[in-house]
Amino acid sequence: MESKPPIILLSNDLYYHGTGLTSNKERLKDASILNIQDFENRDPESQQEVLESHGTLYIITSANEGSLPQVLNTCDNEIYRIKAEECRDTEKYACPYILNAKLMELLLEQREAEIRKLNEQMSSYLIAMDSIYTLSSYDRKEDIINHTKEFFAMMCLPENLCYFEAHNTKAQSGIHLTDFQKKDIVAFLKSNKYYKIAPSEKSFCFRLTLQDGDEGIFVLENIAYQSRLHEFLNLTLSIRSVLTVVLENISKQNELEKSHNLLADANDMLKVINKILRHDLANNLGAIKMSLEMNETRPNPKYIQISKKAVDRSFQKINDMKGLENLIGTGKDLDCYEVKEIIEKTAGTDIEMDISIEGQCKVLADNALSSVFENIIKNAIAHGKANKMRIKMEPSGKYCHISIVDNGTGIPDEIKPKIFKEGFTEGGDSNSGLGLYISKKVIERYGGQIEVKDNTPHGAKFVLDIPSTK
């Protein structure tokens, strides 16, 4: 796009000598030279039209020149002014040379100022490029935010620099502002704009999209180089674009890692299912075959009964696999569950035990949580011969602390470290040994833990800590 030609306004006493001003100056090529008095005599629309059709405005007046036209105080043109005091009493033939020298001096100062500005911008962009390179190497949101704060603190030297996440109302109420009003920040959060400049034009804020879909807000107040405010805003646009890409990549990497871990867990569970089914069903089929062969040789109802029991065990084994199916389906998001409701529903099925429940907690879990309580209760009945159980729950920091105590025979010390291991069974028991193994896996998937402890004077005690939700 071609730039607009400059315009030179000369005072009335200098206009006569100004014909040679643009003869050998490239920067003033095609410049228009007007008499200030003639310009002022134009109507306002004509004055505005002249200014809009030109670019940089050079005003050259002598020392005794009066006030300038009012329109020059409100125009958008870049304005430079020269007062040519030497022209007042000098010979007329010398005026063009003096004016040329003054104009050349101004042009040189203008060029030097532009070079300084370009150097400053170049330095800023080199620092920004280095910062962008550094940002691309981070893999944690916290590191990215801290580095971005350091970058803008170094570039803008603000008196006050704040950062908070938009969803964090506590952080919003706690921010300290010196130039912005809090209502300005609230209005900015509700808008679709990516930045906002304070009314004083000394401060600005901008938003950043985080990998969790939320937004982070940076506030920089009373920056040191206020004349470079718009340059800094251009930098924020570049930094913001890079940060968005980096944070999106981190989010995708986290999702990939999570999916990889879930797939690995699912693969492990499939191996467990396959191993148990092959082993236990093969044993049951062998028992059925042997019983039927013996019944053919010596018919006896007990052989038929053995076969039926083996068939029942096979069906039970297949039902046991449903607990593992919950572990395989780990891609579902966790939801809020009321623990007391889960226990009451589990205990209200076919459980023959007196169960008391104290307290109340809400946890982040899924539908596999019921299998945890079912396994613990059934183990207390089958192995501990318990007929009473007391379940107590209470909030404990970020967790729901649940203790499950029965009145059974308890768990021997020598097998406590083994009960959560895959396939562990006690005393030749025909069960697969999956119940407590599944329970441990489920609780760990929620980000919690489960352990067994001694109970006084007898019985077993299980302690669960599950992340709670407020």
C-alpha positions as CSV (number, residue, x, y, z in Angstrom):
1,M,0.0,0.0,0.0
2,E,1.5,3.4,-1.1
3,S,2.0,5.9,1.8
4,K,0.4,9.3,1.7
5,P,2.6,12.3,0.6
6,P,3.7,14.7,3.4
7,I,2.5,18.2,3.7
8,I,4.5,21.4,4.6
9,L,2.7,24.3,6.1
10,L,4.7,27.6,5.9
11,S,3.9,30.8,7.8
12,N,3.0,33.7,5.6
13,D,6.4,35.5,5.9
14,L,8.2,32.3,4.9
15,Y,6.0,31.0,2.2
16,Y,7.6,33.1,-0.5
17,H,11.0,31.4,0.2
18,G,9.7,27.8,0.4
19,T,9.7,26.8,-3.2
20,G,13.0,25.0,-3.0
21,L,12.3,23.0,0.1
22,T,11.6,19.7,-1.7
23,S,14.1,19.9,-4.4
24,N,16.6,17.3,-3.2
25,K,15.0,15.6,-0.2
26,E,13.7,12.1,-0.9
27,R,11.6,11.9,2.1
28,L,9.7,15.1,1.0
29,K,9.2,13.9,-2.5
30,D,5.7,14.9,-3.9
31,A,5.1,16.9,-0.7
32,S,2.5,19.7,-0.8
33,I,3.6,23.2,0.3
34,L,0.8,25.4,1.6
35,N,0.6,28.8,3.2
36,I,-0.8,28.5,6.8
37,Q,-3.0,31.6,6.3
38,D,-4.4,30.1,3.0
39,F,-5.0,26.8,4.8
40,E,-6.8,28.6,7.7
41,N,-9.1,30.5,5.2
42,R,-10.5,27.2,3.9
43,D,-13.8,25.9,5.3
44,P,-13.5,23.1,7.9
45,E,-14.4,20.3,5.5
46,S,-11.7,21.4,3.0
47,Q,-9.2,21.6,5.8
48,Q,-10.1,18.1,6.9
49,E,-9.9,16.8,3.4
50,V,-6.4,18.2,2.9
51,L,-5.2,16.6,6.1
52,E,-6.7,13.2,5.4
53,S,-5.2,13.1,1.9
54,H,-1.7,13.7,3.3
55,G,0.5,11.9,5.8
56,T,3.2,13.5,8.0
57,L,2.7,17.2,8.6
58,Y,5.7,19.6,8.8
59,I,4.9,23.1,10.2
60,I,7.5,25.8,9.7
61,T,7.0,29.2,11.3
62,S,9.1,32.2,12.2
63,A,9.4,33.4,15.8
64,N,6.7,36.1,15.5
65,E,4.1,33.6,14.1
66,G,0.7,33.6,15.9
67,S,-1.5,30.7,16.9
68,L,-2.0,27.7,14.6
69,P,-5.3,26.7,13.0
70,Q,-7.6,24.8,15.5
71,V,-7.9,21.8,13.3
72,L,-4.2,21.0,13.7
73,N,-4.8,20.3,17.4
74,T,-7.2,17.5,16.7
75,C,-5.9,15.9,13.5
76,D,-4.5,12.4,13.3
77,N,-1.5,13.3,11.2
78,E,2.0,12.9,12.7
79,I,3.1,16.5,13.3
80,Y,6.7,18.0,13.4
81,R,7.2,21.7,14.0
82,I,10.1,24.0,13.2
83,K,10.5,27.6,14.5
84,A,12.9,29.3,12.1
85,E,14.0,32.2,14.4
86,E,17.0,33.0,12.2
87,C,14.8,33.9,9.2
88,R,13.3,36.9,11.0
89,D,16.0,39.5,10.3
90,T,18.1,37.7,7.7
91,E,18.4,38.6,4.0
92,K,15.7,37.1,1.9
93,Y,18.1,35.2,-0.3
94,A,19.4,33.3,2.8
95,C,15.9,32.1,3.9
96,P,15.6,29.1,1.7
97,Y,19.0,27.8,2.9
98,I,18.1,28.3,6.5
99,L,14.8,26.6,6.0
100,N,16.4,23.7,4.2
101,A,19.0,23.3,7.0
102,K,16.3,23.4,9.6
103,L,14.2,20.9,7.7
104,M,17.1,18.6,7.1
105,E,17.9,18.7,10.8
106,L,14.4,17.7,11.7
107,L,14.4,14.9,9.1
108,L,17.6,13.5,10.5
109,E,16.1,13.6,14.1
110,Q,13.0,12.0,12.7
111,R,15.1,9.2,11.0
112,E,17.2,8.7,14.2
113,A,14.0,8.4,16.3
114,E,12.6,5.9,13.8
115,I,15.8,3.9,13.9
116,R,15.8,3.8,17.7
117,K,12.2,2.7,17.6
118,L,13.0,-0.1,15.1
119,N,15.9,-1.2,17.2
120,E,13.8,-1.3,20.3
121,Q,11.1,-3.3,18.4
122,M,13.8,-5.6,17.0
123,S,15.1,-6.2,20.5
124,S,11.6,-6.8,21.8
125,Y,10.9,-9.4,19.1
126,L,14.2,-11.1,19.6
127,I,13.5,-11.5,23.3
128,A,10.0,-12.6,22.4
129,M,11.3,-15.3,20.0
130,D,13.7,-16.6,22.6
131,S,10.8,-16.6,25.1
132,I,8.6,-18.5,22.6
133,Y,11.3,-21.1,22.1
134,T,11.6,-21.6,25.8
135,L,7.9,-21.8,26.3
136,S,7.7,-24.6,23.6
137,S,10.0,-26.8,25.8
138,Y,7.7,-26.8,28.8
139,D,5.3,-29.6,29.5
140,R,3.6,-28.2,32.6
141,K,1.0,-25.4,32.7
142,E,2.5,-24.0,35.9
143,D,5.9,-23.6,34.3
144,I,4.4,-21.9,31.3
145,I,2.4,-19.4,33.4
146,N,5.5,-18.5,35.5
147,H,7.7,-18.0,32.5
148,T,5.1,-15.8,30.8
149,K,4.9,-13.6,34.0
150,E,8.7,-13.3,34.0
151,F,8.7,-12.3,30.3
152,F,6.1,-9.5,30.7
153,A,7.7,-8.3,33.9
154,M,11.0,-7.9,32.1
155,M,9.5,-6.4,28.9
156,C,7.0,-4.0,30.4
157,L,8.4,-3.3,33.9
158,P,4.9,-2.9,35.4
159,E,4.4,-1.6,38.9
160,N,1.8,-4.3,39.4
161,L,1.5,-7.7,37.6
162,C,-1.4,-10.1,38.5
163,Y,-2.4,-13.5,37.2
164,F,-5.5,-15.5,38.0
165,E,-7.7,-18.2,36.4
166,A,-11.1,-16.9,35.4
167,H,-13.1,-19.7,37.2
168,N,-11.3,-19.0,40.5
169,T,-13.6,-16.5,42.2
170,K,-11.4,-16.5,45.3
171,A,-8.4,-15.5,43.2
172,Q,-10.4,-12.7,41.6
173,S,-11.5,-11.3,44.9
174,G,-7.9,-11.4,46.2
175,I,-6.2,-9.5,43.3
176,H,-4.7,-6.2,44.1
177,L,-5.3,-3.5,41.4
178,T,-3.7,0.0,41.2
179,D,-4.9,1.4,37.9
180,F,-7.8,-0.8,36.7
181,Q,-11.1,-0.9,38.6
182,K,-12.4,-4.3,39.5
183,K,-15.5,-3.6,37.5
184,D,-13.3,-3.2,34.4
185,I,-11.9,-6.7,35.0
186,V,-15.3,-8.1,35.5
187,A,-16.6,-6.5,32.3
188,F,-13.5,-7.9,30.5
189,L,-14.2,-11.4,31.7
190,K,-17.7,-11.2,30.3
191,S,-16.6,-9.8,27.0
192,N,-15.2,-11.7,23.9
193,K,-12.2,-9.5,23.6
194,Y,-8.7,-10.9,24.2
195,Y,-7.3,-7.7,25.7
196,K,-8.4,-4.5,27.4
197,I,-6.5,-1.2,27.9
198,A,-7.1,0.8,31.0
199,P,-8.7,4.3,30.7
200,S,-5.3,5.8,31.7
201,E,-3.6,4.0,28.8
202,K,-0.9,3.0,31.2
203,S,-2.1,-0.6,31.8
204,F,-3.6,-3.5,30.0
205,C,-4.9,-7.0,30.6
206,F,-5.2,-10.0,28.3
207,R,-6.7,-13.5,28.5
208,L,-5.1,-16.9,27.7
209,T,-6.9,-20.1,26.9
210,L,-5.7,-22.9,29.2
211,Q,-5.6,-26.6,28.3
212,D,-8.6,-27.4,30.6
213,G,-10.8,-25.2,28.5
214,D,-10.8,-22.4,31.1
215,E,-9.0,-19.0,30.8
216,G,-6.1,-17.3,32.6
217,I,-6.0,-13.6,32.9
218,F,-2.9,-11.4,33.0
219,V,-3.1,-7.9,34.4
220,L,-0.2,-5.4,33.9
221,E,-0.5,-2.0,35.5
222,N,1.5,1.2,35.1
223,I,4.0,-0.1,32.6
224,A,7.3,1.7,32.3
225,Y,7.3,2.3,28.6
226,Q,3.7,3.6,28.1
227,S,4.5,4.9,24.6
228,R,5.1,1.3,23.5
229,L,1.8,0.0,24.8
230,H,0.5,-1.0,21.4
231,E,3.8,-2.7,20.6
232,F,3.4,-4.7,23.7
233,L,-0.1,-5.6,22.8
234,N,1.2,-7.0,19.5
235,L,3.7,-9.1,21.4
236,T,0.9,-10.4,23.6
237,L,-0.9,-11.5,20.5
238,S,2.1,-13.5,19.3
239,I,2.9,-14.9,22.8
240,R,-0.8,-15.7,23.3
241,S,-1.0,-17.7,20.0
242,V,2.1,-19.7,20.9
243,L,0.9,-20.3,24.5
244,T,-2.5,-21.6,23.1
245,V,-0.7,-24.1,20.8
246,V,1.7,-25.2,23.6
247,L,-1.1,-25.7,26.1
248,E,-3.2,-27.6,23.6
249,N,-0.3,-29.9,22.9
250,I,0.2,-30.5,26.6
251,S,-3.5,-31.3,26.9
252,K,-3.3,-33.7,24.0
253,Q,-0.1,-35.3,25.4
254,N,-1.8,-35.7,28.7
255,E,-4.8,-37.3,27.1
256,L,-2.6,-39.6,25.0
257,E,-0.7,-40.6,28.1
258,K,-4.0,-41.2,30.0
259,S,-5.4,-43.2,27.2
260,H,-2.2,-45.2,27.0
261,N,-2.3,-46.0,30.7
262,L,-6.0,-46.9,30.5
263,L,-5.3,-49.2,27.6
264,A,-2.4,-50.8,29.5
265,D,-4.7,-51.3,32.5
266,A,-7.4,-52.8,30.3
267,N,-4.9,-55.1,28.7
268,D,-3.7,-56.3,32.2
269,M,-7.3,-57.0,33.2
270,L,-7.9,-58.9,30.0
271,K,-4.9,-61.0,30.8
272,V,-6.3,-61.7,34.3
273,I,-9.7,-62.6,32.9
274,N,-8.1,-64.9,30.3
275,K,-5.8,-66.6,32.8
276,I,-8.6,-67.2,35.4
277,L,-11.1,-68.4,32.9
278,R,-8.6,-70.8,31.4
279,H,-7.4,-72.1,34.7
280,D,-10.6,-72.3,36.7
281,L,-13.0,-73.4,33.9
282,A,-10.5,-76.0,32.8
283,N,-10.5,-77.4,36.4
284,N,-14.3,-77.4,36.5
285,L,-14.6,-79.0,33.1
286,G,-12.1,-81.7,34.3
287,A,-14.2,-82.3,37.4
288,I,-17.4,-82.6,35.4
289,K,-15.8,-85.0,32.9
290,M,-14.4,-87.2,35.6
291,S,-17.7,-87.3,37.6
292,L,-19.7,-88.2,34.5
293,E,-17.2,-91.0,33.6
294,M,-17.4,-92.4,37.1
295,N,-21.1,-92.2,37.0
296,E,-21.1,-94.3,33.8
297,T,-19.1,-96.9,35.5
298,R,-20.8,-96.8,38.9
299,P,-24.0,-94.8,38.7
300,N,-24.3,-92.7,41.9
301,P,-26.3,-89.4,42.5
302,K,-23.3,-87.9,44.2
303,Y,-21.4,-87.8,40.9
304,I,-24.2,-85.9,39.3
305,Q,-24.2,-83.5,42.3
306,I,-20.4,-83.0,41.9
307,S,-21.0,-82.1,38.2
308,K,-23.7,-79.7,39.0
309,K,-21.6,-78.0,41.6
310,A,-18.8,-77.7,39.0
311,V,-21.2,-76.1,36.6
312,D,-22.4,-73.7,39.3
313,R,-18.8,-72.8,40.0
314,S,-18.3,-72.1,36.3
315,F,-21.2,-69.8,36.2
316,Q,-20.1,-68.0,39.3
317,K,-16.6,-67.6,37.8
318,I,-18.1,-66.0,34.7
319,N,-20.2,-63.7,37.0
320,D,-17.0,-62.8,38.8
321,M,-15.6,-61.4,35.6
322,K,-18.2,-58.6,35.7
323,G,-16.2,-56.9,38.3
324,L,-13.2,-56.9,36.0
325,E,-15.4,-55.4,33.2
326,N,-15.8,-52.3,35.3
327,L,-12.0,-52.0,35.4
328,I,-11.7,-52.3,31.7
329,G,-14.2,-49.5,31.1
330,T,-12.0,-46.9,32.7
331,G,-12.6,-44.3,30.0
332,K,-15.7,-43.0,31.7
333,D,-15.5,-39.8,33.7
334,L,-15.9,-40.0,37.5
335,D,-19.1,-38.6,39.0
336,C,-20.4,-37.6,42.4
337,Y,-21.8,-40.5,44.4
338,E,-23.4,-40.5,47.9
339,V,-21.5,-43.3,49.8
340,K,-24.3,-44.0,52.2
341,E,-26.8,-44.6,49.3
342,I,-24.3,-47.0,47.6
343,I,-23.8,-49.1,50.8
344,E,-27.6,-49.2,51.6
345,K,-28.3,-50.4,48.1
346,T,-25.6,-53.0,48.3
347,A,-26.6,-54.2,51.8
348,G,-30.3,-54.3,50.8
349,T,-29.8,-57.1,48.2
350,D,-29.1,-60.6,49.4
351,I,-26.7,-59.8,52.2
352,E,-27.6,-61.5,55.5
353,M,-25.8,-59.3,58.0
354,D,-26.6,-56.6,60.5
355,I,-25.0,-53.5,59.1
356,S,-25.0,-50.1,60.8
357,I,-24.0,-46.9,58.9
358,E,-22.7,-43.7,60.5
359,G,-21.9,-40.4,58.8
360,Q,-22.2,-39.2,55.2
361,C,-19.8,-38.5,52.4
362,K,-19.9,-37.7,48.7
363,V,-17.1,-39.0,46.6
364,L,-15.8,-39.0,43.0
365,A,-16.4,-42.5,41.7
366,D,-18.2,-44.7,39.2
367,N,-20.6,-47.6,39.3
368,A,-17.8,-50.0,40.3
369,L,-17.9,-48.6,43.8
370,S,-20.7,-50.9,44.8
371,S,-18.6,-53.9,44.0
372,V,-16.0,-52.7,46.5
373,F,-18.4,-52.8,49.4
374,E,-20.0,-56.0,48.2
375,N,-16.7,-57.8,48.1
376,I,-15.7,-56.6,51.6
377,I,-19.1,-57.5,53.1
378,K,-19.2,-61.0,51.4
379,N,-15.6,-61.7,52.5
380,A,-16.5,-60.9,56.1
381,I,-19.4,-63.4,55.9
382,A,-17.6,-66.1,54.0
383,H,-14.2,-66.0,55.6
384,G,-14.7,-64.2,58.9
385,K,-18.0,-65.7,59.7
386,A,-19.2,-62.3,60.7
387,N,-22.8,-61.4,61.3
388,K,-22.4,-57.7,62.3
389,M,-20.7,-54.8,60.6
390,R,-20.2,-51.1,61.5
391,I,-19.4,-48.7,58.7
392,K,-18.4,-45.1,59.6
393,M,-17.5,-42.3,57.2
394,E,-16.4,-38.7,57.7
395,P,-14.7,-36.0,55.6
396,S,-10.9,-35.9,56.0
397,G,-9.2,-33.1,54.1
398,K,-9.7,-33.9,50.4
399,Y,-10.9,-37.4,51.1
400,C,-13.8,-39.3,52.5
401,H,-12.4,-41.5,55.3
402,I,-14.4,-44.8,55.6
403,S,-13.8,-47.5,58.2
404,I,-15.5,-50.9,57.9
405,V,-15.4,-53.1,61.0
406,D,-16.9,-56.6,61.4
407,N,-17.2,-59.0,64.4
408,G,-15.8,-62.0,62.6
409,T,-12.7,-64.0,63.2
410,G,-10.4,-61.5,61.6
411,I,-7.6,-61.8,59.1
412,P,-4.3,-63.5,60.3
413,D,-1.3,-61.3,60.3
414,E,0.7,-63.5,57.9
415,I,-1.9,-63.2,55.1
416,K,-2.7,-59.4,55.5
417,P,0.0,-58.4,53.0
418,K,-1.4,-60.9,50.4
419,I,-5.2,-60.3,50.5
420,F,-5.1,-57.6,47.8
421,K,-3.0,-59.6,45.4
422,E,-4.4,-61.1,42.2
423,G,-5.7,-64.6,42.6
424,F,-4.9,-65.0,46.4
425,T,-7.2,-67.4,48.2
426,E,-7.1,-68.7,51.7
427,G,-7.1,-72.4,52.8
428,G,-7.8,-74.0,49.5
429,D,-10.9,-71.9,48.9
430,S,-12.4,-72.4,45.5
431,N,-13.0,-68.7,44.8
432,S,-10.8,-67.0,42.2
433,G,-9.3,-64.6,44.7
434,L,-10.3,-61.6,42.6
435,G,-12.7,-59.8,45.0
436,L,-10.3,-57.7,47.1
437,Y,-7.9,-57.4,44.1
438,I,-10.6,-55.8,42.1
439,S,-11.6,-53.6,45.1
440,K,-8.0,-52.3,45.4
441,K,-7.8,-51.5,41.7
442,V,-11.1,-49.7,41.7
443,I,-10.2,-47.5,44.7
444,E,-6.7,-46.7,43.2
445,R,-8.4,-45.7,39.9
446,Y,-10.4,-43.0,41.9
447,G,-7.1,-41.7,43.3
448,G,-7.7,-43.2,46.8
449,Q,-6.3,-46.1,48.8
450,I,-7.5,-49.1,50.8
451,E,-5.8,-51.1,53.5
452,V,-6.6,-53.7,56.2
453,K,-6.0,-53.2,59.9
454,D,-6.4,-55.1,63.1
455,N,-9.6,-54.7,65.0
456,T,-10.0,-54.9,68.8
457,P,-10.9,-57.3,70.3
458,H,-11.5,-59.3,67.1
459,G,-12.7,-59.1,63.6
460,A,-11.4,-57.4,60.5
461,K,-11.1,-53.7,59.7
462,F,-10.9,-52.1,56.3
463,V,-10.0,-48.5,55.9
464,L,-10.8,-46.6,52.6
465,D,-9.8,-43.1,51.7
466,I,-11.6,-41.9,48.5
467,P,-11.3,-38.4,47.0
468,S,-14.4,-36.4,48.0
469,T,-16.4,-33.7,46.3
470,K,-17.7,-30.6,48.0
